[in-house]
């Protein structure tokens, strides 16, 4: 498995667990149930990236991009450093997967 794919997988696994921990241990069900749903989705994507194939790459671009856009909208309302970290991880994971897709097409 390429290192970039491993890095994207590790980022998604970490952020999946972190979303769930933040939802259940954060202040007042932080971020609502969407936080927990995205936590489960990100964890599943992190596991899927460990398998070969292109479909996990495409899903790992699409779903974290949606989550990052939603998180950035929440950041505009009120700044939360944990949420900013989640958005940064989304951006990094999407960048890794886009790079893998781009280099795969050219090869």
C-alpha positions in Angstrom: 0.0 0.0 0.0 1.4 3.4 -0.9 2.5 5.6 2.0 0.1 8.4 0.9 -2.8 5.9 1.0 -1.7 4.7 4.5 -1.5 8.3 5.6 -5.0 9.1 4.3 -6.3 5.9 6.0 -4.7 6.8 9.3 -6.1 10.4 9.2 -9.6 9.1 8.5 -9.4 6.4 11.2 -8.1 9.0 13.7 -10.7 11.6 12.9 -13.5 9.0 12.9 -12.6 8.1 16.5 -12.1 11.7 17.4 -15.5 12.8 16.1 -17.2 10.1 18.2 -15.2 11.0 21.3 -15.9 14.7 20.8 -19.6 14.0 20.3 -20.0 11.8 23.4 -17.5 13.6 25.7 -17.8 17.2 24.3 -19.8 20.0 25.6 -23.5 19.4 25.2 -23.5 16.8 22.3 -21.0 18.9 20.4 -22.0 19.4 16.8 -25.2 17.4 17.0 -25.8 13.9 15.8 -24.1 14.7 12.5 -20.8 14.7 14.3 -21.3 11.1 15.3 -22.6 10.1 11.9 -19.5 11.5 10.2 -17.3 9.8 12.8 -18.7 6.4 11.8 -18.4 7.3 8.1 -14.8 8.4 8.4 -13.8 5.4 10.4 -15.4 3.1 7.8 -13.6 5.0 5.0 -10.3 4.6 6.9 -10.8 0.9 6.9 -11.9 0.8 3.3 -8.7 2.6 2.2 -6.7 -0.3 3.5 -8.3 -2.4 0.7 -7.2 -2.1 -2.9 -9.5 -0.4 -5.4 -10.5 3.1 -6.6 -14.0 3.3 -5.0 -12.6 4.0 -1.5 -10.5 6.8 -2.9 -13.5 8.5 -4.6 -15.6 8.2 -1.5 -12.7 9.5 0.6 -12.6 12.6 -1.6 -16.4 13.2 -1.7 -17.5 12.6 1.9 -14.7 14.4 3.8 -15.2 17.3 1.4 -18.8 17.5 2.3 -17.9 17.2 6.0 -15.2 19.9 5.7 -17.6 22.3 4.0 -20.2 21.7 6.8 -17.5 22.1 9.4 -16.2 25.3 7.9 -19.8 26.7 7.9 -20.0 25.9 11.6 -16.6 27.5 12.2 -17.9 30.8 10.7 -20.7 30.8 13.3 -18.5 30.2 16.2 -14.8 29.2 16.3 -14.0 25.9 18.0 -10.3 24.7 17.8 -11.3 21.1 17.8 -13.7 21.7 14.8 -10.9 23.6 13.1 -8.6 20.5 13.6 -11.3 18.3 12.1 -11.6 20.5 9.0 -7.8 20.6 8.6 -7.7 16.8 8.7 -10.5 16.6 6.2 -8.5 18.8 3.8 -5.4 16.7 4.3 -7.3 13.4 3.7 -9.0 14.8 0.6 -5.6 16.1 -0.8 -4.0 12.7 -0.3 -6.8 10.9 -2.1 -6.9 13.4 -4.9 -3.2 13.0 -5.4 -3.6 9.2 -5.5 -6.4 9.5 -8.1 -4.4 12.0 -10.2 -1.2 9.9 -10.3 -3.2 6.7 -10.9 -4.8 8.2 -14.0 -1.5 9.4 -15.5 0.3 6.1 -15.0 
